[in-house]
Amino acid sequence: MKRSEINKAIKELEAMCKKHCCYLPPFCHFTPAEWLEKGHEYDEVRECMLGWDITDFGMGNFEKTGFSLITIRNGNRALADRYPKVYAEKLLFLKEGQYASNHFHWFKTEDIINRGGGNVLIRVYNSLPDESIDRESDVTVYTDGRAYTVPAGTQIRLTPGESIYIPQYLYHDFEVEKGTGDVLLGEVSQCNDDSNDNRFNPPVGRFPVIEEDEPPYRLLCNEYPAAQ
């Protein structure tokens, strides 16, 4: 993925947050030069991977298969003595025409909330004991206090303000309902670990290989320099 694409995606997400009056924490605004000056007081940002996360899932076509995210708060189960938070919060931005790949989480449960913009469609499947997709069994869905059952592969529509609970081992993907416009999503979950807690089907990458065609506007959450 080109750095220019990442820079553009970050600026688009900044604009979407501003449009919906969603204010970001200070570390989201640090420049790469400023990060070189940040000491151990910001180790939580580094070690819990807070901040910007832009991915094309290794597919090389961000406008078709891609996602823009910000991790606002998070714990770290591997360093629980230092970072004991058992929860995480993210913002997610999906443009109309983009697709976020099918996956489940072994550890994390989460709520996905439509914070504003268009309608998001979240397709749901149960998983089988061998972790493959169960394309036959009905799925029990929980949305805003309502429990109901849908056929495997149903897309759940979330309009602004609506949410869905995603339990462990539930396959899900994301796309925008055509004609409704870009969507800003919220995620409230258990601790997030994008390096080890995503089971993609079919397999894809999680963090992009970056072609440096221009200087970075902001650093991604896996790019921070170590404190000096």
N, CA, C and O of each residue as an XYZ file, in Angstrom:
912
protein
N       0.858     -1.190      0.000
C       0.000      0.000      0.000
C       0.889      1.233      0.000
O       1.847      1.295      0.770
N       0.600      2.201     -0.831
C       1.426      3.397     -0.918
C       1.183      4.298      0.295
O       0.071      4.405      0.810
N       2.288      4.950      0.735
C       2.148      5.880      1.847
C       1.168      6.998      1.498
O       0.442      7.480      2.368
N       1.142      7.407      0.249
C       0.203      8.462     -0.146
C      -1.240      8.013      0.053
O      -2.087      8.831      0.414
N      -1.540      6.742     -0.171
C      -2.887      6.221      0.079
C      -3.202      6.245      1.574
O      -4.314      6.595      1.972
N      -2.227      5.875      2.395
C      -2.422      5.877      3.844
C      -2.654      7.297      4.334
O      -3.558      7.541      5.134
N      -1.839      8.237      3.857
C      -2.014      9.636      4.261
C      -3.396     10.147      3.891
O      -4.047     10.824      4.687
N      -3.844      9.825      2.690
C      -5.165     10.253      2.224
C      -6.264      9.637      3.094
O      -7.224     10.316      3.458
N      -6.122      8.355      3.425
C      -7.131      7.670      4.236
C      -7.224      8.277      5.633
O      -8.319      8.434      6.172
N      -6.077      8.619      6.221
C      -6.083      9.234      7.546
C      -6.799     10.577      7.504
O      -7.610     10.883      8.378
N      -6.501     11.370      6.496
C      -7.144     12.688      6.391
C      -8.647     12.552      6.167
O      -9.427     13.358      6.675
N      -9.055     11.537      5.409
C     -10.495     11.306      5.211
C     -11.172     10.917      6.511
O     -12.288     11.358      6.784
N     -10.509     10.091      7.324
C     -11.086      9.699      8.606
C     -11.113     10.879      9.569
O     -12.074     11.036     10.323
N     -10.074     11.710      9.557
C     -10.105     12.931     10.360
C     -11.302     13.801      9.997
O     -11.989     14.326     10.873
N     -11.542     13.947      8.705
C     -12.664     14.772      8.242
C     -13.998     14.167      8.650
O     -14.921     14.896      9.014
N     -14.114     12.834      8.594
C     -15.360     12.168      8.988
C     -15.611     12.354     10.483
O     -16.746     12.583     10.901
N     -14.556     12.255     11.282
C     -14.706     12.477     12.719
C     -15.152     13.912     13.003
O     -16.027     14.148     13.836
N     -14.543     14.855     12.306
C     -14.920     16.255     12.497
C     -16.374     16.483     12.100
O     -17.101     17.205     12.782
N     -16.795     15.874     11.007
C     -18.169     16.034     10.533
C     -19.172     15.563     11.571
O     -20.235     16.163     11.732
N     -18.834     14.486     12.278
C     -19.767     13.903     13.241
C     -19.402     14.277     14.685
O     -19.823     13.619     15.636
N     -18.609     15.351     14.826
C     -18.273     15.904     16.150
C     -17.682     14.839     17.068
O     -18.031     14.750     18.245
N     -16.791     14.041     16.514
C     -16.113     12.997     17.273
C     -14.659     13.440     17.449
O     -13.866     13.378     16.511
N     -14.324     13.882     18.644
C     -13.016     14.488     18.893
C     -12.001     13.424     19.294
O     -12.312     12.513     20.060
N     -10.789     13.549     18.769
C      -9.757     12.543     18.940
C      -8.780     12.930     20.038
O      -8.578     14.118     20.288
N      -8.163     11.939     20.705
C      -7.186     12.236     21.750
C      -5.910     12.848     21.178
O      -5.654     12.719     19.981
N      -5.104     13.512     22.012
C      -3.926     14.223     21.510
C      -2.959     13.368     20.708
O      -2.395     13.843     19.722
N      -2.751     12.100     21.115
C      -1.738     11.296     20.414
C      -2.092     11.044     18.954
O      -1.212     10.718     18.157
N      -3.362     11.188     18.589
C      -3.743     11.016     17.186
C      -3.236     12.155     16.306
O      -3.202     12.027     15.082
N      -2.847     13.257     16.919
C      -2.412     14.430     16.167
C      -0.895     14.595     16.134
O      -0.401     15.532     15.507
N      -0.142     13.709     16.793
C       1.312     13.833     16.790
C       1.858     13.587     15.389
O       1.428     12.663     14.698
N       2.804     14.418     14.981
C       3.492     14.214     13.708
C       4.613     13.194     13.903
O       4.994     12.913     15.039
N       5.150     12.633     12.810
C       6.305     11.737     12.948
C       7.472     12.392     13.669
O       8.149     11.737     14.461
N       7.721     13.673     13.411
C       8.810     14.375     14.091
C       8.547     14.485     15.587
O       9.467     14.342     16.393
N       7.302     14.737     15.958
C       6.960     14.831     17.377
C       7.124     13.489     18.075
O       7.512     13.444     19.242
N       6.834     12.392     17.377
C       6.989     11.075     17.989
C       8.445     10.793     18.355
O       8.705     10.077     19.322
N       9.381     11.332     17.613
C      10.796     11.135     17.927
C      11.172     11.744     19.264
O      12.173     11.355     19.867
N      10.374     12.700     19.732
C      10.659     13.401     20.979
C       9.867     12.851     22.165
O      10.089     13.277     23.299
N       8.949     11.913     21.927
C       8.092     11.408     23.005
C       8.823     10.318     23.784
O       9.373      9.381     23.207
N       8.815     10.466     25.124
C       9.518      9.523     25.979
C       8.627      8.399     26.465
O       7.605      8.083     25.857
N       9.039      7.796     27.585
C       8.330      6.622     28.110
C       6.941      6.959     28.640
O       6.141      6.060     28.900
N       6.648      8.250     28.801
C       5.298      8.612     29.251
C       4.236      8.179     28.243
O       3.057      8.093     28.585
N       4.646      7.904     27.001
C       3.702      7.449     25.975
C       3.878      5.968     25.624
O       3.482      5.530     24.544
N       4.471      5.206     26.537
C       4.627      3.772     26.269
C       3.294      3.051     26.139
O       3.198      2.057     25.418
N       2.263      3.537     26.826
C       0.959      2.883     26.683
C       0.451      2.975     25.251
O      -0.127      2.016     24.739
N       0.658      4.114     24.598
C       0.258      4.254     23.200
C       1.025      3.255     22.344
O       0.443      2.599     21.480
N       2.337      3.137     22.584
C       3.173      2.223     21.795
C       2.800      0.760     22.037
O       2.579      0.002     21.093
N       2.734      0.375     23.305
C       2.631     -1.049     23.635
C       1.206     -1.583     23.576
O       1.003     -2.796     23.532
N       0.223     -0.696     23.574
C      -1.176     -1.124     23.393
C      -1.676     -0.818     21.983
O      -2.852     -1.009     21.674
N      -0.763     -0.338     21.130
C      -1.058     -0.076     19.715
C      -2.257      0.848     19.550
O      -3.180      0.569     18.785
N      -2.220      1.960     20.290
C      -3.242      2.988     20.126
C      -2.916      3.824     18.891
O      -1.759      3.918     18.481
N      -3.938      4.422     18.311
C      -3.734      5.326     17.190
C      -4.207      4.786     15.861
O      -5.116      3.959     15.797
N      -3.578      5.266     14.793
C      -4.044      5.050     13.424
C      -3.734      3.653     12.917
O      -2.679      3.088     13.206
N      -4.671      3.109     12.156
C      -4.550      1.750     11.626
C      -5.270      1.725     10.279
O      -6.499      1.685     10.219
N      -4.493      1.749      9.213
C      -5.044      1.741      7.848
C      -4.598      0.447      7.177
O      -3.405      0.143      7.164
N      -5.522     -0.310      6.626
C      -5.136     -1.582      6.030
C      -5.860     -1.839      4.713
O      -7.021     -1.472      4.530
N      -5.133     -2.483      3.804
C      -5.749     -2.991      2.574
C      -5.795     -4.515      2.592
O      -6.035     -5.147      1.564
N      -5.561     -5.109      3.784
C      -5.595     -6.566      3.971
C      -4.637     -7.297      3.028
O      -4.836     -8.472      2.720
N      -3.607     -6.597      2.576
C      -2.639     -7.207      1.668
C      -3.150     -7.440      0.272
O      -2.505     -8.142     -0.507
N      -4.298     -6.870     -0.072
C      -4.923     -7.122     -1.368
C      -4.489     -6.132     -2.440
O      -4.687     -6.380     -3.630
N      -3.893     -5.005     -2.027
C      -3.368     -4.048     -2.986
C      -4.402     -3.169     -3.659
O      -4.106     -2.528     -4.667
N      -5.621     -3.129     -3.113
C      -6.672     -2.288     -3.698
C      -7.529     -1.728     -2.572
O      -8.630     -2.212     -2.310
N      -7.001     -0.689     -1.905
C      -7.628     -0.153     -0.700
C      -9.047      0.344     -0.948
O      -9.913      0.188     -0.088
N      -9.295      0.937     -2.107
C     -10.621      1.481     -2.379
C     -11.671      0.386     -2.534
O     -12.868      0.654     -2.436
N     -11.225     -0.843     -2.774
C     -12.149     -1.965     -2.918
C     -12.176     -2.837     -1.659
O     -13.249     -3.176     -1.160
N     -10.995     -3.198     -1.148
C     -10.883     -4.018      0.049
C      -9.976     -3.290      1.024
O      -8.754     -3.327      0.882
N     -10.559     -2.633      2.008
C      -9.760     -1.851      2.936
C     -10.606     -1.299      4.064
O     -11.836     -1.330      4.025
N      -9.905     -0.788      5.081
C     -10.570     -0.297      6.277
C      -9.662      0.740      6.925
O      -8.439      0.604      6.905
N     -10.265      1.776      7.498
C      -9.528      2.780      8.261
C     -10.029      2.745      9.701
O     -11.235      2.759      9.948
N      -9.092      2.698     10.650
C      -9.449      2.537     12.056
C      -8.578      3.427     12.935
O      -7.477      3.821     12.552
N      -9.096      3.733     14.121
C      -8.325      4.374     15.174
C      -8.612      3.609     16.464
O      -9.770      3.452     16.851
N      -7.567      3.139     17.121
C      -7.727      2.554     18.450
C      -7.531      3.666     19.465
O      -6.444      4.235     19.571
N      -8.577      3.971     20.205
C      -8.570      5.096     21.133
C      -8.105      4.672     22.523
O      -7.384      5.408     23.198
N      -8.524      3.481     22.944
C      -8.098      2.964     24.251
C      -8.005      1.453     24.157
O      -8.721      0.824     23.377
N      -7.111      0.868     24.964
C      -6.898     -0.565     24.878
C      -6.059     -1.018     26.062
O      -5.294     -0.234     26.625
N      -6.201     -2.274     26.437
C      -5.282     -2.903     27.372
C      -4.270     -3.732     26.606
O      -4.149     -3.617     25.387
N      -3.545     -4.568     27.335
C      -2.584     -5.479     26.709
C      -2.527     -6.720     27.574
O      -1.937     -6.704     28.654
N      -3.139     -7.795     27.103
C      -3.214     -9.012     27.921
C      -1.841     -9.605     28.204
O      -1.652    -10.252     29.234
N      -0.872     -9.395     27.305
C       0.476     -9.903     27.520
C       1.251     -9.081     28.547
O       2.236     -9.555     29.112
N       0.806     -7.855     28.786
C       1.452     -6.964     29.762
C       0.414     -6.444     30.746
O       0.353     -5.248     31.031
N      -0.397     -7.357     31.259
C      -1.543     -6.966     32.074
C      -1.140     -6.301     33.386
O      -1.925     -5.544     33.956
N       0.070     -6.569     33.873
C       0.509     -5.907     35.093
C       0.710     -4.411     34.880
O       0.493     -3.614     35.792
N       1.130     -4.031     33.662
C       1.340     -2.621     33.346
C       0.092     -1.966     32.768
O      -0.173     -0.791     33.022
N      -0.678     -2.735     31.986
C      -1.834     -2.188     31.280
C      -3.044     -3.072     31.582
O      -3.397     -3.936     30.779
N      -3.686     -2.859     32.742
C      -4.719     -3.786     33.203
C      -6.103     -3.574     32.601
O      -7.037     -4.292     32.959
N      -6.260     -2.619     31.706
C      -7.588     -2.430     31.109
C      -8.052     -3.719     30.435
O      -7.282     -4.373     29.730
N      -9.302     -4.073     30.655
C      -9.860     -5.286     30.045
C     -10.774     -4.940     28.869
O     -11.534     -5.787     28.402
N     -10.701     -3.711     28.399
C     -11.597     -3.221     27.363
C     -10.807     -2.418     26.330
O      -9.655     -2.042     26.546
N     -11.466     -2.173     25.211
C     -10.893     -1.370     24.140
C     -12.014     -0.577     23.475
O     -13.192     -0.914     23.590
N     -11.617      0.481     22.778
C     -12.555      1.279     21.994
C     -11.871      1.702     20.700
O     -10.709      2.108     20.696
N     -12.616      1.596     19.606
C     -12.099      1.990     18.299
C     -13.124      2.845     17.563
O     -14.317      2.835     17.869
N     -12.617      3.580     16.590
C     -13.438      4.166     15.533
C     -13.047      3.482     14.231
O     -11.871      3.214     13.988
N     -14.038      3.205     13.401
C     -13.812      2.536     12.125
C     -14.503      3.340     11.031
O     -15.611      3.841     11.220
N     -13.853      3.453      9.914
C     -14.393      4.227      8.785
C     -14.399      3.350      7.551
O     -13.366      2.830      7.130
N     -15.576      3.197      6.982
C     -15.748      2.393      5.779
C     -16.417      3.249      4.720
O     -17.509      3.779      4.922
N     -15.741      3.374      3.591
C     -16.293      4.164      2.496
C     -17.210      3.294      1.628
O     -17.042      2.078      1.530
N     -18.159      3.946      1.021
C     -19.042      3.217      0.116
C     -18.200      2.596     -0.993
O     -17.387      3.281     -1.614
N     -18.388      1.319     -1.240
C     -17.601      0.594     -2.229
C     -16.465     -0.209     -1.630
O     -15.887     -1.059     -2.307
N     -16.130      0.046     -0.358
C     -15.089     -0.731      0.312
C     -15.689     -1.974      0.973
O     -16.882     -2.042      1.269
N     -14.803     -2.955      1.189
C     -15.193     -4.200      1.852
C     -14.134     -4.532      2.897
O     -12.939     -4.472      2.610
N     -14.565     -4.882      4.109
C     -13.661     -5.328      5.169
C     -13.819     -6.834      5.331
O     -14.929     -7.336      5.508
N     -12.706     -7.546      5.270
C     -12.689     -8.992      5.057
C     -13.334     -9.798      6.184
O     -13.380     -9.370      7.338
N     -13.825    -10.970      5.812
C     -14.524    -11.891      6.697
C     -13.562    -12.472      7.739
O     -12.481    -12.950      7.393
N     -13.962    -12.428      9.016
C     -13.076    -12.902     10.073
C     -13.870    -13.158     11.349
O     -15.019    -12.734     11.478
N     -13.229    -13.868     12.302
C     -13.736    -13.911     13.661
C     -12.578    -13.674     14.626
O     -11.418    -13.584     14.222
N     -12.925    -13.574     15.929
C     -11.929    -13.389     16.983
C     -12.017    -14.559     17.956
O     -13.113    -14.959     18.352
N     -10.860    -15.112     18.346
C     -10.841    -16.181     19.342
C     -11.125    -15.643     20.736
O     -11.803    -16.304     21.523
N     -10.623    -14.465     21.055
C     -10.722    -13.935     22.419
C     -11.742    -12.813     22.535
O     -12.564    -12.812     23.451
N     -11.694    -11.880     21.630
C     -12.444    -10.632     21.780
C     -13.926    -10.793     21.454
O     -14.283    -11.420     20.457
N     -14.782    -10.228     22.294
C     -16.161     -9.959     21.923
C     -16.293     -8.450     21.742
O     -15.526     -7.682     22.322
N     -17.259     -8.032     20.944
C     -17.329     -6.610     20.619
C     -18.754     -6.205     20.266
O     -19.565     -7.020     19.828
N     -19.031     -4.929     20.470
C     -20.202     -4.274     19.907
C     -19.721     -3.372     18.779
O     -18.751     -2.633     18.946
N     -20.386     -3.425     17.642
C     -20.144     -2.518     16.528
C     -21.333     -1.575     16.448
O     -22.480     -2.009     16.346
N     -21.046     -0.271     16.496
C     -22.091      0.752     16.544
C     -21.972      1.669     15.337
O     -20.881      2.142     15.021
N     -23.075      1.919     14.670
C     -23.089      2.901     13.584
C     -23.181      4.284     14.217
O     -24.216      4.657     14.769
N     -22.081      5.048     14.131
C     -22.019      6.365     14.754
C     -22.497      7.482     13.832
O     -22.768      8.590     14.295
N     -22.604      7.207     12.541
C     -23.100      8.257     11.660
C     -22.715      8.023     10.213
O     -21.757      7.308      9.916
N     -23.472      8.633      9.319
C     -23.257      8.468      7.886
C     -24.315      7.564      7.293
O     -25.502      7.702      7.589
N     -23.879      6.636      6.453
C     -24.804      5.729      5.786
C     -25.135      4.511      6.631
O     -25.014      4.534      7.856
N     -25.554      3.448      5.958
C     -25.899      2.190      6.617
C     -24.785      1.179      6.381
O     -24.275      1.060      5.267
N     -24.412      0.458      7.416
C     -23.410     -0.593      7.266
C     -24.124     -1.942      7.249
O     -25.104     -2.152      7.964
N     -23.616     -2.845      6.424
C     -24.136     -4.210      6.317
C     -23.082     -5.159      6.873
O     -21.943     -5.168      6.407
N     -23.457     -5.953      7.863
C     -22.538     -6.886      8.505
C     -23.077     -8.300      8.291
O     -24.126     -8.667      8.819
N     -22.337     -9.084      7.505
C     -22.748    -10.454      7.190
C     -22.272    -11.385      8.298
O     -21.138    -11.259      8.762
N     -23.107    -12.305      8.724
C     -22.778    -13.158      9.874
C     -22.900    -14.642      9.522
O     -23.828    -15.075      8.840
N     -21.923    -15.394     10.018
C     -21.913    -16.860      9.929
C     -21.405    -17.413     11.259
O     -20.516    -16.827     11.878
N     -21.958    -18.525     11.694
C     -21.330    -19.292     12.762
C     -20.068    -19.956     12.218
O     -19.850    -19.998     11.008
N     -19.247    -20.469     13.120
C     -18.079    -21.250     12.710
C     -18.242    -22.688     13.175
O     -18.950    -22.965     14.143
N     -17.582    -23.593     12.476
C     -17.600    -25.010     12.813
C     -16.448    -25.333     13.767
O     -15.558    -24.501     13.946
N     -16.442    -26.526     14.386
C     -15.360    -26.867     15.321
C     -13.958    -26.773     14.724
O     -13.000    -26.514     15.452
N     -13.819    -26.979     13.408
C     -12.509    -26.843     12.780
C     -12.208    -25.406     12.350
O     -11.223    -25.157     11.654
N     -13.057    -24.463     12.764
C     -12.929    -23.026     12.522
C     -13.247    -22.613     11.081
O     -12.994    -21.472     10.697
N     -13.790    -23.517     10.295
C     -14.269    -23.138      8.969
C     -15.638    -22.471      9.101
O     -16.237    -22.471     10.176
N     -16.120    -21.907      8.004
C     -17.397    -21.199      8.015
C     -18.552    -22.194      7.984
O     -18.573    -23.109      7.160
N     -19.499    -22.010      8.878
C     -20.720    -22.806      8.887
C     -21.743    -22.103      7.994
O     -22.350    -21.110      8.396
N     -21.925    -22.610      6.813
C     -22.822    -21.978      5.840
C     -24.250    -22.512      5.920
O     -25.082    -22.189      5.073
N     -24.536    -23.326      6.931
C     -25.851    -23.952      7.031
C     -26.656    -23.490      8.245
O     -27.848    -23.210      8.115
N     -26.033    -23.405      9.415
C     -26.816    -23.191     10.635
C     -27.255    -21.739     10.776
O     -26.543    -20.814     10.384
N     -28.444    -21.562     11.345
C     -28.951    -20.229     11.630
C     -28.069    -19.531     12.668
O     -27.400    -20.175     13.475
N     -28.088    -18.211     12.621
C     -27.264    -17.397     13.523
C     -28.181    -16.614     14.460
O     -29.128    -15.966     14.014
N     -27.896    -16.678     15.746
C     -28.603    -15.841     16.703
C     -27.907    -14.486     16.770
O     -26.702    -14.405     17.010
N     -28.675    -13.431     16.558
C     -28.152    -12.076     16.457
C     -28.688    -11.251     17.625
O     -29.838    -11.404     18.038
N     -27.831    -10.374     18.146
C     -28.208     -9.491     19.245
C     -27.951     -8.048     18.817
O     -26.803     -7.647     18.625
N     -29.020     -7.275     18.668
C     -28.895     -5.883     18.246
C     -29.722     -4.997     19.173
O     -30.950     -5.082     19.196
N     -29.041     -4.153     19.931
C     -29.707     -3.154     20.771
C     -30.811     -3.748     21.641
O     -31.942     -3.261     21.656
N     -30.460     -4.804     22.361
C     -31.396     -5.405     23.301
C     -32.380     -6.387     22.689
O     -33.230     -6.935     23.391
N     -32.272     -6.613     21.377
C     -33.175     -7.535     20.690
C     -32.408     -8.778     20.260
O     -31.339     -8.666     19.660
N     -32.944     -9.972     20.560
C     -32.367    -11.232     20.111
C     -33.281    -11.848     19.058
O     -34.495    -11.915     19.247
N     -32.698    -12.297     17.953
C     -33.479    -12.944     16.908
C     -32.566    -13.838     16.079
O     -31.344    -13.783     16.220
N     -33.147    -14.649     15.226
C     -32.409    -15.649     14.464
C     -32.536    -15.371     12.976
O     -33.612    -15.040     12.479
N     -31.409    -15.512     12.268
C     -31.389    -15.271     10.826
C     -30.650    -16.424     10.140
O     -29.858    -17.110     10.786
N     -30.895    -16.650      8.845
C     -30.157    -17.681      8.121
C     -28.673    -17.338      8.000
O     -28.297    -16.166      8.023
N     -27.843    -18.356      7.873
C     -26.412    -18.164      7.678
C     -26.157    -17.245      6.486
O     -26.787    -17.389      5.438
N     -25.242    -16.313      6.648
C     -24.886    -15.406      5.563
C     -25.766    -14.186      5.436
O     -25.611    -13.414      4.490
N     -26.685    -13.991      6.362
C     -27.545    -12.798      6.328
C     -26.719    -11.550      6.617
O     -25.843    -11.559      7.482
N     -27.004    -10.484      5.889
C     -26.394     -9.198      6.174
C     -27.312     -8.403      7.106
O     -28.464     -8.124      6.774
N     -26.785     -8.048      8.265
C     -27.525     -7.252      9.234
C     -27.288     -5.782      8.910
O     -26.144     -5.332      8.853
N     -28.357     -5.044      8.700
C     -28.256     -3.615      8.380
C     -28.291     -2.797      9.668
O     -29.211     -2.920     10.476
N     -27.267     -1.958      9.840
C     -27.239     -1.025     10.961
C     -27.340      0.391     10.429
O     -26.456      0.859      9.712
N     -28.417      1.067     10.782
C     -28.562      2.483     10.458
C     -27.916      3.299     11.581
O     -27.627      2.736     12.637
N     -27.679      4.603     11.396
C     -27.030      5.389     12.434
C     -27.715      5.243     13.794
O     -28.930      5.397     13.917
N     -26.906      4.942     14.809
C     -27.393      4.729     16.165
C     -27.591      3.272     16.527
O     -27.657      2.944     17.712
N     -27.687      2.388     15.549
C     -27.905      0.970     15.824
C     -26.575      0.246     16.020
O     -25.526      0.703     15.567
N     -26.649     -0.910     16.716
C     -25.439     -1.670     17.011
C     -25.723     -3.160     16.961
O     -26.874     -3.596     16.967
N     -24.630     -3.939     16.910
C     -24.713     -5.401     16.932
C     -23.631     -5.937     17.849
O     -22.523     -5.402     17.893
N     -23.952     -6.993     18.579
C     -22.993     -7.701     19.425
C     -22.362     -8.823     18.619
O     -23.065     -9.627     18.008
N     -21.027     -8.879     18.618
C     -20.288     -9.915     17.892
C     -19.572    -10.792     18.916
O     -18.570    -10.362     19.488
N     -20.064    -12.022     19.163
C     -19.382    -12.905     20.109
C     -18.145    -13.557     19.477
O     -17.914    -13.455     18.272
N     -17.370    -14.220     20.311
C     -16.224    -14.974     19.820
C     -16.678    -16.030     18.798
O     -17.759    -16.609     18.914
N     -15.824    -16.258     17.805
C     -16.015    -17.301     16.789
C     -17.164    -17.020     15.818
O     -17.534    -17.896     15.036
N     -17.728    -15.825     15.857
C     -18.754    -15.473     14.885
C     -18.091    -14.772     13.695
O     -17.529    -13.688     13.843
N     -18.159    -15.387     12.537
C     -17.611    -14.758     11.341
C     -18.450    -13.533     10.971
O     -19.678    -13.555     11.047
N     -17.752    -12.459     10.566
C     -18.445    -11.234     10.165
C     -17.576    -10.447      9.197
O     -16.348    -10.473      9.278
N     -18.231     -9.752      8.287
C     -17.546     -8.825      7.391
C     -18.370     -7.542      7.320
O     -19.466     -7.459      7.875
N     -17.822     -6.542      6.623
C     -18.452     -5.226      6.589
C     -18.485     -4.689      5.167
O     -17.524     -4.849      4.414
N     -19.576     -4.060      4.808
C     -19.637     -3.212      3.627
C     -20.750     -2.183      3.831
O     -21.605     -2.329      4.704
N     -20.713     -1.144      3.001
C     -21.715     -0.082      3.100
C     -22.878     -0.402      2.173
O     -22.681     -0.843      1.041
N     -24.088     -0.177      2.663
C     -25.256     -0.336      1.797
C     -25.176      0.680      0.660
O     -25.044      1.881      0.894
N     -25.258      0.190     -0.548
C     -25.076      1.031     -1.728
C     -26.050      2.211     -1.723
O     -27.247      2.055     -1.481
N     -25.502      3.388     -1.997
C     -26.320      4.586     -2.103
C     -26.553      5.335     -0.801
O     -27.178      6.395     -0.801
N     -26.048      4.787      0.327
C     -26.306      5.444      1.616
C     -25.137      6.303      2.089
O     -25.323      7.134      2.978
N     -23.947      6.136      1.531
C     -22.821      6.989      1.890
C     -21.873      6.377      2.906
O     -22.188      5.375      3.547
N     -20.712      6.994      3.041
C     -19.662      6.512      3.942
C     -20.172      6.419      5.378
O     -21.092      7.135      5.773
N     -19.549      5.511      6.160
C     -20.044      5.206      7.502
C     -18.918      5.346      8.524
O     -17.808      4.858      8.310
N     -19.215      6.016      9.636
C     -18.328      6.049     10.800
C     -18.890      5.085     11.837
O     -20.034      5.220     12.271
N     -18.070      4.112     12.229
C     -18.491      3.098     13.187
C     -17.728      3.256     14.489
O     -16.608      3.765     14.504
N     -18.333      2.820     15.574
C     -17.656      2.679     16.844
C     -17.522      1.205     17.175
O     -18.343      0.383     16.765
N     -16.481      0.883     17.918
C     -16.305     -0.483     18.412
C     -15.971     -0.423     19.892
O     -15.036      0.269     20.295
N     -16.737     -1.151     20.704
C     -16.481     -1.306     22.128
C     -16.269     -2.796     22.364
O     -17.116     -3.610     21.997
N     -15.135     -3.158     22.980
C     -14.792     -4.571     23.015
C     -13.933     -4.913     24.221
O     -13.560     -4.050     25.015
N     -13.634     -6.197     24.332
C     -12.559     -6.621     25.207
C     -11.223     -6.178     24.590
O     -11.187     -5.636     23.485
N     -10.136     -6.417     25.320
C      -8.827     -6.005     24.815
C      -8.644     -6.442     23.367
O      -9.022     -7.545     22.972
N      -8.054     -5.547     22.598
C      -7.859     -5.785     21.172
C      -6.415     -6.210     20.908
O      -5.476     -5.598     21.417
N      -6.249     -7.265     20.110
C      -4.924     -7.738     19.717
C      -4.972     -8.117     18.243
O      -5.232     -9.267     17.890
N      -4.717     -7.127     17.390
C      -4.843     -7.374     15.954
C      -3.711     -8.215     15.389
O      -3.793     -8.664     14.246
N      -2.659     -8.437     16.160
C      -1.568     -9.286     15.681
C      -1.872    -10.770     15.848
O      -1.318    -11.601     15.129
N      -2.765    -11.113     16.810
C      -2.960    -12.521     17.157
C      -4.408    -12.971     17.271
O      -4.657    -14.158     17.485
N      -5.372    -12.065     17.136
C      -6.758    -12.428     17.453
C      -7.710    -12.203     16.280
O      -8.872    -11.852     16.484
N      -7.227    -12.401     15.059
C      -8.080    -12.331     13.874
C      -7.924    -13.615     13.068
O      -6.817    -13.978     12.670
N      -9.028    -14.290     12.833
C      -9.032    -15.498     12.011
C      -9.771    -15.155     10.721
O     -11.001    -15.194     10.673
N      -9.005    -14.815      9.662
C      -9.602    -14.424      8.389
C      -9.915    -15.655      7.549
O      -9.159    -16.627      7.533
N     -11.048    -15.592      6.850
C     -11.443    -16.678      5.955
C     -12.137    -16.076      4.732
O     -13.263    -15.590      4.844
N     -11.480    -16.100      3.556
C     -10.155    -16.685      3.289
C      -9.035    -15.869      3.915
O      -9.235    -14.702      4.254
N      -7.835    -16.479      4.077
C      -6.725    -15.775      4.728
C      -6.314    -14.522      3.952
O      -6.228    -14.535      2.725
N      -6.067    -13.453      4.688
C      -5.548    -12.203      4.132
C      -4.545    -11.644      5.128
O      -4.399    -12.170      6.231
N      -3.856    -10.580      4.743
C      -2.956     -9.904      5.654
C      -3.718     -8.950      6.553
O      -4.875     -8.624      6.289
N      -3.059     -8.500      7.624
C      -3.704     -7.547      8.531
C      -3.091     -6.152      8.443
O      -3.815     -5.159      8.363
N      -1.765     -6.075      8.456
C      -1.095     -4.782      8.358
C      -0.430     -4.662      6.985
O       0.125     -5.640      6.483
N      -0.479     -3.471      6.372
C       0.002     -3.336      4.998
C       1.521     -3.293      4.895
O       2.213     -2.830      5.802
N       2.019     -3.787      3.767
C       3.397     -3.522      3.362
C       3.370     -2.166      2.659
O       2.597     -1.962      1.722
N       4.215     -1.242      3.113
C       4.093      0.155      2.689
C       5.164      0.522      1.677
O       6.352      0.275      1.884
N       4.720      1.116      0.579
C       5.617      1.703     -0.415
C       5.742      3.197     -0.094
O       4.759      3.935     -0.150
N       6.940      3.624      0.236
C       7.160      4.996      0.702
C       7.294      5.953     -0.483
O       8.404      6.270     -0.911
N       6.161      6.408     -1.004
C       6.184      7.329     -2.141
C       6.072      8.788     -1.704
O       6.202      9.688     -2.534
N       5.831      9.037     -0.407
C       5.849     10.388      0.151
C       6.023     10.284      1.661
O       5.821      9.201      2.210
N       6.386     11.352      2.354
C       6.571     11.287      3.807
C       5.258     10.984      4.518
O       4.189     11.368      4.043
N       5.337     10.292      5.667
C       4.106      9.989      6.410
C       3.502     11.239      7.042
O       4.213     12.081      7.591
N       2.199     11.343      6.956
C       1.441     12.415      7.614
C       1.290     12.115      9.098
O       1.528     12.984      9.936
N       0.895     10.894      9.424
C       0.841     10.376     10.789
C       1.467      8.974     10.768
O       1.447      8.301      9.737
N       2.014      8.542     11.889
C       2.510      7.177     11.997
C       1.356      6.234     12.325
O       0.423      6.593     13.043
N       1.440      5.029     11.786
C       0.464      4.002     12.132
C       0.807      3.402     13.488
O       1.902      3.609     14.012
N      -0.137      2.657     14.049
C       0.000      2.164     15.415
C       1.119      1.141     15.577
O       1.522      0.845     16.702
N       1.623      0.601     14.481
C       2.736     -0.348     14.546
C       4.042      0.270     14.047
O       4.970     -0.457     13.692
N       4.123      1.592     14.015
C       5.296      2.273     13.464
C       6.014      3.208     14.450
O       6.992      3.852     14.071
N       5.557      3.295     15.689
C       6.126      4.275     16.593
C       7.591      3.971     16.912
O       7.948      2.813     17.125
N       8.440      5.000     16.947
C       9.810      4.789     17.390
C       9.855      4.525     18.896
O       9.021      5.031     19.648
N      10.827      3.736     19.324
C      10.984      3.475     20.755
C      11.379      4.762     21.477
O      12.027      5.642     20.911
N      10.972      4.841     22.732
C      11.340      6.002     23.546
C      12.843      5.993     23.796
O      13.443      4.937     23.994
N      13.441      7.177     23.784
C      14.892      7.319     24.009
C      15.170      7.541     25.497
O      16.327      7.683     25.894
